[in-house]
Every structure is written in structure tokens, then in C-alpha cells.
């Protein structure tokens, strides 16, 4: 296939396990990148569909297939092309893929299309976190869902179902300004106002973030890293606070039925957050919906049968 198999330089810090990639063209770097990740395993495929929208909007292409022993392997027809190329060749899509573009610097998207093996969600989240730390990722942007059954009074009267959680973000104030009134902090419904803002965010994750897949575990890993003793010896480890990326989690509150309006809102807000990381010359990028949205609409419109 012409792919180059390499082991990511995580040095197997996590229980002798490491994510591996098969790159298409030599080494793939994530140093200083914003890494977009879906909250796979959530109550709906909201995170994966919004992640596809980021790939389509910023015109990224697959640079590597990623392997993890905690994700169910899968090979399927291309998520991007509905018809075969010349000579009948139809590209394939695999369980975990990395997307980048030479024209969009410092941006990577890790798309997961297959479930995490039962009982390994926490382990996979830790593996992903250590990989991101060791690769020098600057920021992780998680796109996911939260079960709407946790809504309180303040949520019920709010004009939006979008929420955010920030952990260790260097430019949190600028991010919050970008989000504007479209996205509220997940903690806005908490009654306790005596804690620090970050403590309230983590408390909100503990009490309210349900049906979010791996998003919850990654946020906890990020919080633990920021609380580590910042000693010189500790900072040698790849998952220490000194090497930990900031995390922004954008969440759509939803039931088990996919809310298309909410999904579109979340995808657009996510792309707006990504765009502010790009050079000014790339501002005002046109939002594009991916082919997977059409596939999902056709699936939702088709009759669902329990038998036969």
C-alpha cells in the first residue's frame, strides 16, 4: 500500500501500551497542533458528525491510519466518496484516522468511527491523553454530547443547548469571547459559587456530564495533570502538567434522537473556534457539511424494523 508503519514516540508510558500509526508519507508531526477529537461512545454520534464537518470545512485529508488495541477494528466504504474512482478503485475508511493539511498549519483531526471495546473506555482515554502529551499537542478540542436528562432550571430557560468545559486553557478568556452567547459553561447551573472557576468546571463534569463517551475521561485526565506537583523530576514525564495540552470540550445537550439543528450549531461553533487558531489570511472559511450528514439523514429516514 506504500504506507510507512511507525510507533508513535510515546515510549509506551501507559502500561506498555501505545497508539500506532500507518502514515501515508513519512513522519507525521502533531507538535503545537490543535487536535480535534470526537467524544466517541456518547448518547448520539453527534461528536463524530461534527468532527467530519471540521474535516470537510478545512479541507483536510487523511495522513495516517491510527491503531489502538482498545478500539474495535473496522473497514468500510469511504466516508468521503460515494462512487468509485478510475479503474473501479473505491477508497476505504477505517476505525481511527488522522487528518491534516499542509495549507492549514497546526491543525489535526483524529476521527473515530468504531466503538471502544467494552470496559476499555477509561484505558483508551488515558492512552489518547498520554499520546497527545508526548506528541506535543498544544490543545485538544473535544466535540461531543451530553444527555439532556441532567438539565436543571437554568438549562430549561436557556436559549441554547450548547455547553463548554475548559481545562488548563492559556487563552480561556479569548475562547469564551469567541463562543459568545451561543455556548454556556456546563457549570452555569451549579448553585455553589464559592469554588474556583476550574473547580466548578470539573465539578460540573462529575455531576452533569453524562452520555459523553470518552469526553468525560479525557477531561478528568487533563484535570489530574494540572494538579500534579510541578517538580523538575515530575516534568520529565510526558503526561506532566508542564507537557499537558489545554482542553476545550464543546457539548450539545441532546436526547437519544439526534438533534440536527443542535448538531449544525455545534459544528459551526467548533469550526469558528478552530478558525481563530489559523493565520489571519485564512479567516472567513466557508462552512461545509460532510457526506456523512447525508448518509445519516438517509438512515434516519429509512424505515426501522425490529425483525426481518
C-alpha positions in Angstrom: 0.0 0.0 0.0 3.0 2.3 0.3 2.3 3.2 3.9 5.1 3.5 6.4 4.4 1.8 9.8 5.8 3.6 12.8 5.3 3.6 16.5 4.4 7.0 18.0 7.1 8.3 20.3 5.1 7.9 23.5 7.7 5.4 24.7 4.9 3.1 25.9 4.4 5.2 29.0 1.0 3.8 29.7 1.2 0.2 30.9 3.4 -0.7 28.0 0.7 0.3 25.5 0.9 3.0 22.8 -1.1 4.1 19.8 0.5 3.4 16.5 0.0 4.9 13.1 0.5 3.9 9.5 1.4 7.1 7.8 1.0 7.7 4.1 4.0 9.9 3.5 6.8 9.7 6.1 6.6 11.1 9.6 3.5 12.9 10.9 4.0 15.7 13.5 1.5 17.0 16.0 3.8 19.4 17.9 2.0 22.6 18.7 -1.2 21.4 17.0 -4.8 21.8 17.9 -6.1 18.2 17.9 -9.9 17.7 17.3 -11.3 14.6 18.8 -14.9 13.3 18.9 -16.5 12.1 22.1 -17.0 8.6 20.7 -19.3 6.4 22.7 -21.7 9.2 23.5 -25.5 9.1 23.6 -25.6 10.0 19.9 -23.0 10.2 17.1 -23.0 14.0 17.5 -19.3 14.2 18.1 -18.3 12.2 15.1 -20.6 14.1 12.7 -19.3 17.4 13.9 -15.7 16.2 13.6 -16.5 15.2 9.9 -17.7 18.8 9.4 -14.4 20.1 10.6 -12.5 17.9 8.2 -14.8 19.0 5.3 -14.7 22.7 6.2 -10.9 23.0 6.5 -10.4 20.6 3.5 -8.2 18.2 5.4 -7.1 14.8 4.1 -6.1 11.5 5.6 -2.4 11.4 6.5 -2.4 8.2 8.7 -4.4 5.3 9.9 -4.2 5.0 13.7 -4.2 1.7 15.6 -5.2 1.1 19.1 -5.9 -2.2 20.8 -8.8 -0.7 22.6 -10.8 0.2 19.5 -12.8 -2.3 17.5 -11.2 -2.7 14.1 -13.4 -1.9 11.1 -13.0 -1.3 7.4 -15.9 0.3 5.4 -16.6 2.1 2.2 -15.2 5.6 2.0 -16.9 8.2 4.2 -16.0 10.8 1.7 -16.6 9.3 -1.8 -19.8 7.7 -2.8 -18.6 6.5 -6.2 -15.5 4.6 -7.4 -12.5 6.3 -8.9 -11.0 5.4 -12.2 -10.4 1.7 -12.7 -13.1 0.9 -10.2 -11.0 1.8 -7.2 -13.1 2.9 -4.1 -11.2 4.2 -1.2 -11.9 2.8 2.3 -12.4 4.3 5.7 -11.0 2.6 8.8 -11.8 2.8 12.6 -9.4 5.6 13.5 -7.8 8.1 11.1 -5.7 11.2 11.4 -6.4 14.2 9.1 -4.2 17.2 8.3 -3.4 19.6 5.5 -0.2 21.4 4.6 -2.3 24.6 3.9 -3.9 24.5 7.4 -0.9 24.6 9.8 -1.0 23.3 13.4 -4.4 21.6 12.9 -5.0 17.8 13.2 -8.3 15.9 13.4 -8.5 12.4 14.9 -11.7 10.8 13.7 -13.0 7.6 15.4 -15.7 5.7 13.6 -15.7 2.5 15.6 -16.8 1.9 19.3 -14.3 1.5 22.1 -14.1 -2.1 23.3 -16.5 -2.6 26.2 -14.8 -1.9 29.5 -11.8 -0.1 28.0 -13.1 3.5 27.6 -11.0 4.8 30.5 -7.9 3.0 29.4 -8.3 4.3 25.8 -8.8 7.9 27.1 -5.6 7.6 29.2 -3.8 6.2 26.2 -5.0 9.0 24.0 -4.1 11.6 26.6 -0.5 10.3 27.1 -0.1 10.2 23.3 -1.2 13.8 22.9 1.1 14.9 25.7 4.1 13.1 24.4 3.5 14.3 20.8 3.5 17.9 22.0 -0.2 18.7 21.2 -0.9 22.3 22.3 -4.7 22.0 22.7 -7.4 19.2 22.4 -10.8 20.2 21.2 -13.4 17.6 22.1 -16.7 17.6 20.3 -19.4 15.5 22.0 -22.8 15.1 23.5 -24.4 15.3 27.0 -27.7 13.6 27.9 -30.4 16.3 28.3 -31.8 14.5 31.3 -29.3 16.3 33.5 -30.8 19.7 32.7 -31.7 21.9 35.6 -33.9 25.0 35.9 -31.2 27.3 34.4 -30.8 25.0 31.4 -34.5 24.8 30.7 -34.8 28.5 30.3 -31.6 28.9 28.4 -31.7 29.9 24.8 -29.1 27.4 23.7 -28.4 23.7 24.3 -24.6 24.1 23.7 -22.2 23.9 26.6 -18.4 24.1 27.1 -15.8 23.0 29.6 -12.3 24.3 29.7 -9.3 22.8 31.5 -5.9 24.5 31.5 -6.5 26.7 28.5 -4.0 29.5 28.3 -6.3 31.8 26.4 -9.6 30.9 28.0 -10.9 34.4 28.1 -10.4 34.8 24.3 -12.1 31.4 23.7 -15.1 32.3 25.9 -15.4 35.6 23.9 -15.4 33.7 20.7 -18.1 31.3 21.9 -20.3 34.3 22.9 -23.8 33.7 24.0 -24.2 30.6 21.7 -22.4 28.4 24.3 -22.8 28.4 28.1 -20.5 26.9 30.6 -21.6 23.5 31.7 -21.2 24.7 35.3 -23.7 27.6 34.9 -26.4 25.5 36.5 -24.4 24.8 39.7 -25.5 26.5 42.9 -22.1 26.5 44.6 -20.3 29.7 43.7 -17.5 29.5 46.3 -15.2 27.3 44.3 -12.7 28.5 41.7 -13.8 28.5 38.1 -11.8 25.4 37.2 -13.0 23.5 40.2 -16.6 24.4 39.2 -15.9 23.1 35.7 -14.6 19.8 37.0 -17.5 19.5 39.5 -19.9 20.1 36.6 -18.2 17.2 34.7 -18.6 15.0 37.7 -22.2 15.8 38.4 -23.6 16.6 34.9 -21.6 15.2 32.0 -23.5 12.0 31.1 -23.7 10.3 27.8 -20.5 12.0 26.6 -18.4 8.9 25.7 -14.6 9.4 26.2 -15.0 13.2 26.7 -15.6 12.8 30.4 -12.5 10.6 30.9 -10.2 12.9 28.9 -11.4 15.9 30.9 -10.6 14.1 34.2 -7.1 13.2 32.8 -6.5 16.8 31.9 -7.6 18.0 35.4 -5.3 15.5 37.1 -2.4 16.6 35.1 -2.9 20.2 36.1 -2.9 19.2 39.7 0.4 17.3 39.6 3.3 18.5 41.6 5.3 20.7 39.1 8.7 19.5 40.4 11.6 19.2 38.0 11.5 15.4 38.2 7.8 15.3 37.5 8.1 17.5 34.5 10.3 14.9 32.8 7.2 12.7 32.3 5.2 13.1 29.1 1.9 13.4 31.0 3.0 16.0 33.5 1.4 19.4 33.9 4.3 21.0 32.0 3.6 19.0 28.9 -0.2 18.8 29.2 -2.3 20.4 26.4 -5.2 22.6 27.3 -8.6 21.1 26.7 -11.8 22.7 25.4 -14.8 20.4 25.3 -17.8 21.6 23.3 -21.0 19.7 24.1 -24.5 19.5 22.7 -27.2 18.6 25.2 -29.4 16.0 23.5 -31.7 13.1 23.9 -31.1 9.7 22.2 -32.6 11.2 19.0 -30.1 13.2 17.1 -31.0 16.9 17.1 -30.0 18.2 13.6 -30.3 21.9 14.5 -28.2 21.4 17.6 -25.6 19.4 15.6 -25.3 22.1 13.0 -24.9 24.8 15.7 -22.2 22.8 17.4 -20.3 22.1 14.2 -20.4 25.8 13.2 -19.2 26.9 16.6 -16.4 24.3 16.6 -15.2 25.5 13.2 -15.3 29.1 14.4 -13.0 28.1 17.4 -10.7 26.3 15.0 -10.6 29.2 12.6 -9.3 31.6 15.3 -6.2 29.3 15.6 -5.3 29.7 11.9 -3.4 32.6 10.4 -5.5 35.8 9.7 -5.2 35.3 6.0 -7.4 32.1 6.4 -10.3 33.9 8.1 -13.9 33.5 6.9 -13.6 29.9 5.7 -16.8 28.7 4.3 -18.6 26.0 6.4 -19.1 22.7 4.5 -21.3 19.8 5.6 -19.7 16.4 5.0 -21.1 13.4 3.1 -21.7 11.6 6.4 -24.5 14.1 7.2 -26.4 13.0 4.1 -25.7 9.3 4.9 -27.1 9.9 8.5 -30.2 11.7 7.1 -30.9 8.8 4.7 -30.5 6.3 7.6 -32.9 8.3 9.8 -35.5 8.5 7.0 -35.4 4.8 6.2 -38.0 2.5 8.0 -36.6 0.9 11.1 -37.7 -2.7 11.7 -37.1 -4.9 14.8 -37.4 -8.1 12.8 -37.0 -9.2 9.2 
